[in-house]
């Protein structure tokens, strides 16, 4: 009998146990400790295999684009942060991050299901929605600054994947979204990555803000992300009707959006309850959608809602093109650094613009834009006063002395029928 064996003693004698227990029937080996160890070991193996598969699956869905040969050699400097806050696993610990996020305007494949009210041009791919996401070095603040697609710029000297200048390089008075389009076309050998790099270069040249990474997502991908969360809830202050946006029909008050409805609402231009039809009014709706997605994700319990969290991560991984991280571990480390982030510290802004002479495009207002660019470049909170946001007009309207409108006064989810 091993010294490690554990036995129960059963006394079936008639003398009160004076002669001691009869071993043939008195000892019953208690095996539960080893059984527990075996069960626990099996669970660890199963869970480990599950986590390993999940990691492998997400990594397979995430690409790792090589864009180094297409970047400009002369770029704005990175900001040297002095923060002492550094989260383990975050590959960018101690650094502020400026990430260029682009929603791509494409009619290819599944994207044909989402209407832009007829503003697409064949199969040309354009950046329909673009904003800079600034994440502070201490991971306590996130600022989103939208760049209207119709801002007039000079197309940078972008190159195709083989290093040749793209068609349109150096052209002036072009809409901002054309930078992505010419980069993606790339002398007919372009890619989503070359389009993203061209838009990134255009952003850096107009702002002198160093962009650390890019994220590109198309309509179908964004719809999958919304669906992976089980949809999102949004409040409308008035009914919305738009025949050109997939016969969109929404009542005032709270609405539950699936992916398709969310994309149709965010991209619609014309119809009841959609403002003046400009890109600037669409930006406000897109801000509201982004807030709803982020709020829904932060409301999930990572344990009890793990299937939904996993589906969300998988949808994001397979729906985006990004150079933010080369693998899931890096993205997870960066995301984990924001685990204590408060939604109250997220701001939504639009770079101030004024109407261009053509009545369609808009132009930057340097006196108002520069404080925002400076804040993004130096990891400072964005200014909240003295900014003007104007819709384009039929006549030239460049008046930086006009009464300012504070973007912070524009609620992301407006009050009204939803309280």
C-alpha positions as CSV (number, residue, x, y, z in Angstrom):
1,X,0.0,0.0,0.0
2,X,1.4,3.3,-1.1
3,X,1.9,6.0,1.5
4,X,0.1,8.4,-0.9
5,X,-3.0,6.3,-1.1
6,X,-6.0,7.6,0.8
7,X,-8.5,5.0,2.4
8,X,-11.8,5.1,4.1
9,X,-12.1,2.6,7.0
10,X,-15.3,0.5,7.2
11,X,-15.8,-1.5,10.5
12,X,-18.1,-4.4,10.0
13,X,-16.9,-6.5,12.9
14,X,-19.1,-7.3,15.9
15,X,-16.6,-6.4,18.6
16,X,-16.6,-2.6,18.0
17,X,-13.4,-2.8,15.9
18,X,-11.2,-4.4,18.6
19,X,-9.7,-6.8,16.1
20,X,-9.3,-4.1,13.6
21,X,-11.0,-3.8,10.2
22,X,-11.1,-6.7,7.8
23,X,-9.1,-5.5,4.8
24,X,-11.0,-7.7,2.3
25,X,-14.1,-5.5,2.8
26,X,-13.0,-2.7,5.1
27,X,-10.7,-0.6,2.9
28,X,-12.2,1.4,0.0
29,X,-9.7,3.5,-1.9
30,X,-10.8,7.1,-2.3
31,X,-9.9,8.0,-5.9
32,X,-11.6,11.4,-6.3
33,X,-8.4,13.6,-6.0
34,X,-6.9,11.9,-9.1
35,X,-10.2,12.0,-10.9
36,X,-10.5,15.7,-10.3
37,X,-6.9,16.2,-11.6
38,X,-7.7,14.2,-14.7
39,X,-10.9,16.2,-15.3
40,X,-9.2,19.6,-14.7
41,X,-6.4,18.5,-17.0
42,X,-8.8,17.6,-19.7
43,X,-10.6,20.9,-19.3
44,X,-7.3,22.7,-19.6
45,X,-6.5,20.8,-22.8
46,X,-9.9,21.5,-24.3
47,X,-9.8,25.2,-23.3
48,X,-6.2,25.5,-24.5
49,X,-7.1,23.9,-27.8
50,X,-10.1,26.2,-28.1
51,X,-8.1,29.3,-27.4
52,X,-5.4,28.1,-29.7
53,X,-7.9,27.6,-32.5
54,X,-9.5,31.0,-31.9
55,X,-6.1,32.6,-32.0
56,X,-5.2,30.8,-35.2
57,X,-8.5,31.6,-36.8
58,X,-8.3,35.3,-36.0
59,X,-4.8,35.5,-37.2
60,X,-5.7,33.8,-40.5
61,X,-8.5,36.4,-41.0
62,X,-6.1,39.3,-40.4
63,X,-3.9,40.4,-43.2
64,X,-0.4,41.9,-42.8
65,X,0.1,44.4,-45.6
66,X,3.6,45.6,-46.5
67,X,3.3,49.3,-47.4
68,X,6.9,50.5,-46.5
69,X,7.8,51.0,-50.2
70,X,4.9,53.2,-50.8
71,X,5.3,55.6,-47.8
72,X,6.7,59.1,-48.3
73,X,10.3,59.3,-47.1
74,X,9.7,62.8,-45.8
75,X,7.0,62.7,-43.1
76,X,5.8,64.7,-40.2
77,X,7.7,63.9,-37.0
78,X,6.3,61.6,-34.3
79,X,5.5,63.1,-30.9
80,X,7.8,62.2,-28.1
81,X,5.5,61.5,-25.2
82,X,6.5,61.8,-21.6
83,X,3.8,59.6,-20.1
84,X,4.8,56.9,-17.6
85,X,1.6,54.9,-18.3
86,X,2.5,51.7,-20.1
87,X,0.2,48.7,-20.4
88,X,1.7,45.2,-20.7
89,X,1.2,43.7,-24.1
90,X,0.6,47.0,-25.8
91,X,3.1,47.2,-28.7
92,X,2.6,51.0,-28.7
93,X,2.9,51.5,-25.0
94,X,3.8,55.1,-24.0
95,X,3.0,56.4,-27.4
96,X,0.0,58.5,-28.6
97,X,-1.5,57.0,-31.8
98,X,-3.1,58.7,-34.8
99,X,-5.0,56.2,-36.8
100,X,-6.6,57.0,-40.2
101,X,-9.9,55.1,-40.6
102,X,-11.5,54.9,-44.0
103,X,-14.9,53.6,-45.1
104,X,-14.5,52.6,-48.7
105,X,-17.1,53.5,-51.3
106,X,-17.1,50.5,-53.6
107,X,-19.9,48.8,-55.6
108,X,-18.0,45.5,-56.0
109,X,-19.3,42.2,-54.6
110,X,-21.6,42.5,-51.5
111,X,-21.1,46.2,-51.4
112,X,-23.7,46.6,-54.2
113,X,-26.4,46.0,-51.5
114,X,-25.7,49.3,-49.8
115,X,-26.9,52.5,-51.5
116,X,-25.0,55.8,-51.6
117,X,-27.9,57.5,-53.5
118,X,-26.2,57.1,-56.8
119,X,-23.0,59.0,-56.0
120,X,-20.7,56.1,-57.0
121,X,-18.7,56.2,-60.2
122,X,-18.7,52.7,-61.7
123,X,-16.2,50.4,-60.0
124,X,-13.9,53.2,-58.8
125,X,-13.1,52.8,-55.2
126,X,-13.1,56.0,-53.1
127,X,-12.8,56.7,-49.4
128,X,-16.4,57.6,-48.5
129,X,-15.8,58.3,-44.8
130,X,-12.5,59.3,-43.3
131,X,-11.5,60.2,-39.8
132,X,-8.5,60.4,-37.6
133,X,-8.7,58.5,-34.4
134,X,-6.4,59.9,-31.8
135,X,-5.6,57.7,-28.8
136,X,-3.8,59.5,-26.1
137,X,-0.5,58.1,-24.8
138,X,-2.0,57.4,-21.3
139,X,-5.0,55.6,-23.0
140,X,-7.5,57.8,-21.2
141,X,-8.8,59.9,-24.2
142,X,-10.0,59.1,-27.7
143,X,-10.7,61.9,-30.2
144,X,-12.3,61.3,-33.6
145,X,-11.8,64.1,-36.2
146,X,-13.7,63.6,-39.5
147,X,-12.2,64.8,-42.8
148,X,-15.0,65.6,-45.3
149,X,-14.6,63.7,-48.5
150,X,-15.2,66.8,-50.6
151,X,-12.3,68.9,-49.2
152,X,-10.2,70.2,-52.0
153,X,-6.6,69.0,-52.0
154,X,-3.6,68.4,-54.2
155,X,-3.2,64.6,-55.0
156,X,0.2,63.6,-53.4
157,X,3.0,61.9,-55.5
158,X,1.6,58.5,-54.6
159,X,3.1,55.4,-56.1
160,X,1.7,52.0,-57.2
161,X,2.9,48.8,-55.6
162,X,5.9,48.7,-58.0
163,X,7.0,52.2,-57.1
164,X,5.7,54.2,-60.1
165,X,3.8,57.5,-59.8
166,X,0.1,56.9,-60.0
167,X,-2.3,58.5,-62.5
168,X,-3.5,61.8,-61.0
169,X,-0.4,62.5,-58.9
170,X,0.1,66.2,-58.4
171,X,-3.3,67.3,-59.7
172,X,-4.8,70.3,-57.8
173,X,-8.4,71.1,-56.8
174,X,-9.3,67.4,-56.3
175,X,-11.7,66.1,-53.7
176,X,-10.0,64.4,-50.8
177,X,-11.6,61.0,-51.6
178,X,-9.9,61.0,-55.0
179,X,-6.5,60.3,-53.2
180,X,-7.7,56.9,-52.2
181,X,-9.3,56.3,-55.6
182,X,-6.1,57.1,-57.6
183,X,-3.9,55.2,-55.2
184,X,-6.2,52.1,-55.3
185,X,-6.3,52.3,-59.1
186,X,-2.5,52.4,-59.1
187,X,-1.9,52.3,-62.9
188,X,-4.3,49.3,-62.9
189,X,-2.1,47.3,-60.5
190,X,-3.2,49.1,-57.3
191,X,-4.6,47.6,-54.2
192,X,-6.6,48.6,-51.2
193,X,-3.3,49.1,-49.4
194,X,-1.9,51.5,-52.1
195,X,-5.2,53.5,-51.9
196,X,-4.9,53.7,-48.1
197,X,-1.3,54.9,-48.3
198,X,-2.2,57.6,-50.8
199,X,-5.0,58.8,-48.5
200,X,-2.6,58.7,-45.6
201,X,-0.1,60.8,-47.5
202,X,-2.8,63.3,-48.4
203,X,-3.8,63.6,-44.8
204,X,-0.2,64.1,-43.6
205,X,0.4,66.8,-46.2
206,X,-2.7,68.7,-45.4
207,X,-2.3,68.5,-41.6
208,X,1.4,67.9,-40.8
209,X,0.2,65.3,-38.4
210,X,2.1,62.0,-38.3
211,X,-0.3,59.1,-39.0
212,X,0.8,55.9,-37.3
213,X,-1.5,53.4,-39.0
214,X,-4.5,53.0,-41.2
215,X,-7.7,50.9,-41.1
216,X,-9.9,50.4,-44.2
217,X,-13.3,48.8,-44.1
218,X,-16.0,48.6,-46.9
219,X,-19.8,48.7,-46.6
220,X,-20.3,44.9,-46.4
221,X,-17.5,44.6,-43.8
222,X,-19.1,47.3,-41.6
223,X,-22.5,45.6,-41.9
224,X,-20.9,42.3,-40.7
225,X,-19.4,44.1,-37.7
226,X,-22.8,45.5,-36.7
227,X,-24.5,42.1,-37.2
228,X,-21.8,40.4,-35.1
229,X,-23.0,42.5,-32.2
230,X,-26.6,41.6,-32.7
231,X,-27.3,45.0,-34.2
232,X,-27.2,48.4,-32.5
233,X,-29.8,50.8,-31.1
234,X,-30.1,54.5,-32.3
235,X,-32.4,57.3,-31.5
236,X,-33.9,59.4,-34.4
237,X,-35.5,62.8,-33.6
238,X,-37.7,62.5,-36.7
239,X,-38.8,59.9,-39.2
240,X,-36.5,59.0,-42.0
241,X,-37.6,58.1,-45.5
242,X,-35.3,57.5,-48.4
243,X,-36.2,55.7,-51.6
244,X,-32.7,55.8,-52.9
245,X,-31.2,54.3,-49.8
246,X,-32.9,50.9,-50.2
247,X,-36.4,52.3,-49.5
248,X,-35.3,53.1,-46.0
249,X,-38.2,53.8,-43.7
250,X,-37.6,54.5,-40.0
251,X,-39.9,56.0,-37.4
252,X,-38.9,58.7,-34.9
253,X,-37.6,57.3,-31.6
254,X,-35.5,54.3,-30.8
255,X,-34.7,52.0,-33.7
256,X,-32.8,48.7,-33.7
257,X,-30.5,48.6,-36.8
258,X,-29.1,45.4,-38.3
259,X,-26.0,45.8,-40.4
260,X,-27.8,46.6,-43.7
261,X,-30.1,49.2,-42.2
262,X,-27.2,50.8,-40.3
263,X,-25.2,51.2,-43.5
264,X,-28.2,52.5,-45.5
265,X,-28.9,55.1,-42.8
266,X,-25.3,56.2,-42.4
267,X,-24.8,56.6,-46.2
268,X,-28.1,58.0,-47.3
269,X,-28.1,61.5,-48.8
270,X,-31.6,62.4,-49.9
271,X,-35.0,62.0,-48.3
272,X,-37.0,62.9,-45.3
273,X,-35.1,63.5,-42.0
274,X,-31.7,63.5,-43.7
275,X,-30.8,67.1,-43.5
276,X,-29.5,69.1,-46.6
277,X,-28.0,66.0,-48.3
278,X,-24.4,67.2,-47.9
279,X,-21.5,65.1,-46.9
280,X,-21.3,67.1,-43.7
281,X,-24.7,66.1,-42.5
282,X,-23.8,62.4,-43.2
283,X,-20.8,62.7,-41.1
284,X,-23.0,63.5,-38.0
285,X,-25.0,60.4,-38.7
286,X,-21.8,58.3,-39.1
287,X,-20.5,59.6,-35.8
288,X,-23.7,58.5,-34.1
289,X,-23.4,55.0,-35.6
290,X,-19.8,54.7,-34.5
291,X,-20.8,55.7,-31.0
292,X,-23.5,53.1,-31.0
293,X,-21.1,50.4,-32.1
294,X,-18.5,51.3,-29.5
295,X,-21.1,51.6,-26.8
296,X,-22.6,48.2,-27.6
297,X,-19.1,46.5,-27.6
298,X,-18.2,48.1,-24.3
299,X,-21.5,46.8,-22.8
300,X,-20.6,43.2,-23.4
301,X,-19.3,40.9,-20.7
302,X,-16.1,39.3,-22.0
303,X,-17.0,36.0,-20.3
304,X,-20.8,35.5,-20.5
305,X,-20.9,37.2,-23.9
306,X,-17.7,35.5,-25.2
307,X,-19.3,34.1,-28.4
308,X,-20.5,37.6,-29.4
309,X,-17.1,39.1,-28.5
310,X,-15.4,36.4,-30.6
311,X,-17.7,36.9,-33.5
312,X,-17.1,40.7,-33.3
313,X,-13.3,40.2,-33.3
314,X,-13.6,37.8,-36.2
315,X,-15.8,40.1,-38.2
316,X,-13.4,43.0,-37.6
317,X,-10.4,40.9,-38.5
318,X,-11.9,39.7,-41.8
319,X,-13.5,43.0,-42.7
320,X,-10.6,45.4,-42.4
321,X,-7.3,46.0,-44.1
322,X,-4.9,47.5,-41.6
323,X,-1.2,48.0,-40.8
324,X,-2.0,48.7,-37.1
325,X,-0.6,45.3,-36.1
326,X,1.0,42.4,-37.8
327,X,-0.9,39.8,-35.7
328,X,-3.8,39.4,-33.4
329,X,-1.5,39.5,-30.3
330,X,-0.5,43.1,-31.2
331,X,-4.0,44.2,-31.8
332,X,-5.3,42.5,-28.7
333,X,-2.5,44.2,-26.6
334,X,-3.4,47.6,-28.0
335,X,-7.1,47.0,-27.4
336,X,-6.4,45.7,-23.9
337,X,-4.6,49.0,-23.1
338,X,-8.0,50.7,-23.5
339,X,-9.9,48.3,-21.1
340,X,-10.4,51.1,-18.5
341,X,-11.3,53.8,-21.1
342,X,-14.4,55.8,-20.2
343,X,-16.9,56.6,-23.0
344,X,-17.2,60.0,-21.5
345,X,-13.7,60.7,-22.7
346,X,-14.5,60.1,-26.4
347,X,-15.1,63.1,-28.5
348,X,-16.4,63.5,-32.1
349,X,-15.3,66.4,-34.2
350,X,-15.2,67.5,-37.8
351,X,-12.4,69.6,-39.2
352,X,-13.7,73.1,-39.9
353,X,-14.4,73.9,-43.5
354,X,-16.1,76.5,-45.7
355,X,-17.9,76.3,-48.9
356,X,-15.9,76.3,-52.2
357,X,-16.7,78.5,-55.1
358,X,-18.1,75.5,-57.1
359,X,-20.9,75.0,-54.6
360,X,-20.1,71.4,-54.2
361,X,-16.6,71.0,-52.6
362,X,-15.4,72.6,-49.4
363,X,-12.0,74.1,-48.4
364,X,-10.1,74.1,-45.2
365,X,-10.1,77.2,-42.9
366,X,-6.4,77.4,-41.7
367,X,-7.1,79.8,-38.9
368,X,-9.6,77.3,-37.4
369,X,-8.0,74.0,-38.5
370,X,-4.5,74.6,-37.2
371,X,-5.4,74.4,-33.5
372,X,-6.9,71.0,-34.1
373,X,-4.0,69.7,-36.1
374,X,-1.6,70.9,-33.4
375,X,-3.6,69.1,-30.7
376,X,-3.5,65.8,-32.7
377,X,0.2,66.2,-33.3
378,X,1.1,66.9,-29.7
379,X,-1.3,64.7,-27.8
380,X,-3.4,67.5,-26.3
381,X,-7.2,67.7,-25.8
382,X,-8.9,69.2,-28.8
383,X,-10.0,72.8,-28.6
384,X,-13.7,73.2,-28.1
385,X,-14.3,76.8,-29.1
386,X,-13.7,79.0,-32.0
387,X,-14.4,76.3,-34.6
388,X,-16.8,76.8,-37.5
389,X,-18.5,73.9,-39.4
390,X,-20.5,75.0,-42.4
391,X,-22.3,73.1,-45.1
392,X,-21.3,73.9,-48.7
393,X,-23.3,76.7,-50.3
394,X,-24.2,77.6,-53.8
395,X,-22.0,80.7,-53.6
396,X,-18.5,81.1,-52.2
397,X,-18.5,81.3,-48.4
398,X,-15.1,81.8,-46.9
399,X,-15.6,83.9,-43.7
400,X,-13.5,82.6,-40.8
401,X,-14.8,85.5,-38.7
402,X,-18.3,84.2,-38.9
403,X,-20.0,83.3,-35.6
404,X,-18.4,80.1,-34.5
405,X,-20.3,76.9,-33.9
406,X,-18.9,74.7,-31.2
407,X,-19.0,71.1,-32.5
408,X,-19.2,69.9,-29.0
409,X,-22.7,71.4,-28.8
410,X,-23.9,69.0,-31.5
411,X,-25.1,65.9,-29.6
412,X,-24.1,62.5,-31.1
413,X,-27.3,60.9,-30.1
414,X,-29.8,63.8,-30.1
415,X,-32.4,64.3,-27.4
416,X,-36.0,64.2,-28.2
417,X,-38.4,61.2,-28.5
418,X,-35.9,59.0,-26.8
419,X,-35.5,61.3,-23.8
